[in-house]
Amino acid sequence: AMDGATRNANDILQSLNLKYNRIRQGMITQEISEIVGGAEAQK
């Protein structure tokens, strides 16, 4: 029973990590777009 619980917890952690990284990547991409957009606007 303990093995199953541990595996389950690990799966949940992995899933959360994946979600977190995707959201973080999206935020970074958005920031880069805004920076590039600002640089373009100043030309």
BELWO-V123488 format. One record per backbone hydrogen bond with DSSP energy under -1.0 kcal/mol. NH is the residue of the N-H (numbers start at 1). CO is the residue of the C=O. Records with the same first field share a line. If there is no record, write none. Layout:
# BELWO-V123488
NH: CO + CO
This chain:
# BELWO-V123488
5: 1
6: 2
7: 3
8: 4
9: 5
10: 6
11: 7
12: 8
13: 9
14: 10
15: 11
16: 12
17: 13
18: 14
19: 15
20: 16
21: 17
22: 18
23: 19
24: 20
25: 21
26: 22
27: 23
28: 24
29: 25
30: 26
31: 27
32: 28
33: 29
34: 30
35: 31
36: 32
37: 33
38: 34
39: 35
40: 36
41: 37
42: 38
43: 40
